[in-house]
Amino acid sequence: MSRFQFPKSIISRPLYGVLKPRQGKFHLMIADAEGAEALFDVALADPEIMAKSHIMYFPKNTGQSYIGKLEELGAAQLYIGPSYEASVSRLRKILNDAKVGLQIYLTGTESLIGQGMQEVAAAGIPHTEVQTEHRGSVARRMQCVHCKGITEDVIYDPFVCSHCGLNLFVRDHYSRRHAAFQGVCVDAENPGDIPDPVELYS
Amino acid sequence: MSIQFKKETFRNDYTFRNSQWAIDRFPFPFHEDSYMYSVNMEQHQGGPKGSVFEKRFDVDEHYLSEMEDRAIVLAEDPLRCQSLPHMTLAGWDLLELIMVSKSEDYPDLFELHREGNNWRWVNKPMNIDDQFVFMDETTLPYGPMEYITRQTQGDFAVLDQRDDNLWMDAGMVTTQADWSLDFDIGMNFFEWHAPVPKAHEMGIFVRALKFLLNIQQGSPARRLNWTMTVNPLLDTSPENYHKWGVEKSTLAKENVGEKQHLRVELQTFFRLPRSNALVFPIRCYLIKLEELVTVPKWGRRFHRVIRDLPEELATYKGFINNRPMIVEYLSAFDDGQPTSDGIWPD
């Protein structure tokens, strides 16, 4: 099962819903990995919607698992990208060209949802009008508060910053602008005293 | 009196000290022998003569050294001063507010000469004498917010007001109690306060926001907040926490009175006229325990406050590990006598 119920946390931590097909002339659906399953559910709820949909999908570590079924949805446009990062200029073009009435759906990892939201907000669409649904990995996109570098797919707490090498603990404090949670040096007060890494939500 | 500006440091050799004048006017934040969150707002319309509440933007003996420290921080990390594109007008509002206030409140130190939009600003302590065109960014060496806050003590959060909320959309933040402007910029009032324990459940932020949204031009408000800092380090930033965090471990029985500082924030709130933004100056005052306990009432009361503070707050304020040592030090200055109401010395 790709769904995970996040425990109650602080107010800056994003909350996710369940995607529902909405009325609209155009639908932009951005998903990664297990997010494909949420799109299947949308298609099941309203098969008509796909003829008006542009799907951008990034398999991440799921390989070919969902590709065949995505192709069968009959989306007006289906883009399978090697990574979210590679797709950003394409996404910006789509958002810039967007017409009134575009419905946006973001689903999959928090990293994908957060970064998609960043682009949507930059295009002037309020984040409250976008539907989101988390599916799959609970790994996080983390910003090191010290060097500002982003480390993707962080699943252990503490972890090593992929840029400056500091050992960081994982906070729930979240910035929509950075699309990242905050990582803070774990052994600042007692250098070298680094707790054993624990898997998030384990 | 004219202010004797001190040459001192807030890093490395830490030569910062308070004079007797600065101790006497220190904004001790506890009006009773215990502490819990409260909205504790009052009008910011002056205060007792010589107190830090008297002027709109207090200038004290640490002015020049604090501005030097700010310049060091900004040279190392320009992200400490940021302004989202829609906040430039609020920056001009802030520049005007500070220049007008300081030139009126400290005419011997600051002058503002205005002919239409052609302004001349004289900051005598900093040897600045600049002419510029108000509302024309190309005539200043920095954006308006950065220009004026490089010359004004305290951090500045400039908050945009929309959708019945306040948004941290600009700021100059180099003397912060461990929060990151770069991370929090763009957040609303509840989001940037998200990590504060207990206060959300107590409804503090809902009430505070309601109060702040209604602040009118010409009716600024103020409150005090506090935390604890080892060494007189102004830049207790998350950005540099991996460098200064270890200083907390240097506290020992022999040096606690010298190294442990009470850090008080005088927070003020002003409505800005053109942008309708709210500016939130956060002015930091530091005092070492040795200086603080020279006022008997403060020594008694501070001992009781620190001793009885809920664990969650001592953790959030970052001194839970050092609390026993601090309490032991302070206990020598608490003879058990009753204390009078209010923050002022007896």
Interface residues (C-beta under 8 A of the other chain):
Chain A: I10 I11 S12 R13 Q143 V145 H146 K148 L166 R171 D172 H173 S175 R176 R177 H178 Q182 V184 C185 A188 E189 N190 P191
Chain B: L79 S180 D182 F183 D184 I185 G186 M187 F190 E191 W192 H193 A194 P195 H200 P238 E239 N240 Y241 H242 K243 W244 G245 V246 K248 S249 N321
